């Protein structure tokens, strides 16, 4: 009993209260984190707001795209009625009724739907004229007129599909056969075409149109087919062929003179750069270590290739739209022994690869243009037959970007380290070391 009383009288030990989760400290951390996130979002919205506005404006401008252009008023009216019949009322009529635009997302469906309806017919009627059936009591004259209209329409559509021609009209004149005729009247035809702006049709294309029409009409000779453009020029005449040949010769002469003028200095600079490269390598061989020699050669190689690519690209931009072509040049240097024997040039082999954007539909690579491009690039690079190589390839547009470099991402010391590692990466073990240290530098 005494012990119990003593125990009861002893003071009680007060323990440390348990720490509750989600206390004031954690709340402060959450609040601070939220403030940081809000500040980051605010800064991003400030920095990217102009670009987002540009994107939204561009999207608004590209909301409608033309699906049919250069329409006849009859075709435009029929397409308008067909669109409304299918419940498509979100369209625009522009260019005095000759252009119909719809939303970008609906463009493909509208084209397919109108094709199903046979629209646009191009203001002409083809063999579908016989689908309506013949009227009772139709004479031979009526049937002959229908056949002529069908031939006119079909030929007009086919000629309009030729590159460089926006619109075509064909008129065929088939004389009526007489029972007693002293002189046979020949079948004749006239082709009226509208050429795309900036395009000049070659005589070979004109002859193709003439033979297409003559082969489609019975008893029609090629000499009786006349091709005329909207300016009134007779394209099927010998005068037009002479004009085209003179124009082509003048263009080739101007291009050659311009190319020679711009590449003459480049050739001299290229030769001087090669000589300087050989002399500097030769001059520094006695005082440089093997590793430093390799680094010097690498720097010379990179500088030489970059300069040649820049000069050659300026020539390519004369042939193709800017951004649609890219030149990549690889220079293989001679060894030290070869450089000693011939210090006029340090180049052992030069490989030039011309890349063209395969998705650019405006690029037309004719054999004449290809030959002119090869000659221009050969002149700039100082092409040597049997030693150098020039190749032309089509490539996706994403391959025509700038080649990533170390410049800007690392300082000079880091670039020197990577350059030394590139030189050392000649065997398998060195390559493992190279990639390992490169990752360490990057991360």
PyMOL commands that set and color helices and strands:
alter all, ss='L'
color gray80, all
select helices_A, chain A and resi 2-9+24-61+73-85+104-116+127-132+140-160+203-216+222-224+238-284+290-316+336-341+367-381+397-400+412-424+428-442
alter helices_A, ss='H'
color red, helices_A
select strands_A, chain A and resi 64-68+91-94+99-103+165-173+188-195+225-229+325-333+347-357+389-395
alter strands_A, ss='S'
color yellow, strands_A
deselect
rebuild
show_as cartoon
